[in-house]
Amino acid sequence: MVRSQPGALKYKSKLGFEGLPNQAWTTASVKDVLKQLGDELIEILPPASRRELEVMAWLRDPSFVGKVVTVEIPESKLTNKPRVHG
């Protein structure tokens, strides 16, 4: 007999993000988006174009993500922190 817990299985999946500003193409931003979905980043793939960011991620339930998901990235994640000189 095999026993498992709900949500314990994960699926390795390739996801594409379109329409993200270039400043959002950071590991921290992508991890935040995937965390909101309950998923985990494996790697950011080299971009094939400047219009789409592709990543490999572990998904708990690929059907939950769907074809289109609206995500919000806080502005603080998009701006550079000021440098302190002194």
C-alpha positions, -999 to 999 in steps of 0.1 A, spaced: 0 0 0 13 35 -9 3 65 12 8 101 2 -3 134 15 -24 158 -6 -2 183 -23 29 163 -17 35 155 -54 52 181 -75 54 186 -113 84 200 -131 69 226 -156 81 252 -180 62 285 -176 64 317 -197 57 352 -185 48 378 -211 45 416 -206 68 418 -175 90 449 -175 127 442 -178 132 453 -142 110 424 -131 133 398 -147 151 390 -114 153 358 -95 137 375 -64 107 388 -84 100 354 -101 103 336 -68 78 360 -53 53 354 -81 57 316 -79 54 317 -41 20 334 -45 9 304 -66 23 279 -41 51 269 -64 89 270 -64 115 283 -89 140 258 -103 157 281 -128 153 311 -151 159 300 -187 180 320 -211 156 344 -229 147 334 -264 132 368 -270 129 401 -251 91 397 -249 89 365 -228 106 352 -197 107 314 -194 113 295 -162 114 260 -149 94 255 -117 80 229 -94 42 231 -94 19 215 -69 -10 215 -93 -3 226 -129 -41 229 -136 -43 256 -109 -20 279 -129 -41 279 -160 -32 296 -193 -34 332 -181 -26 344 -146 -25 381 -137 3 388 -113 14 420 -95 49 429 -87 53 457 -61 71 488 -74 97 484 -47 108 452 -64 113 471 -97 134 500 -85 170 500 -76 178 508 -40 197 541 -36 234 538 -31 249 552 1 280 571 -3 302 580 25 
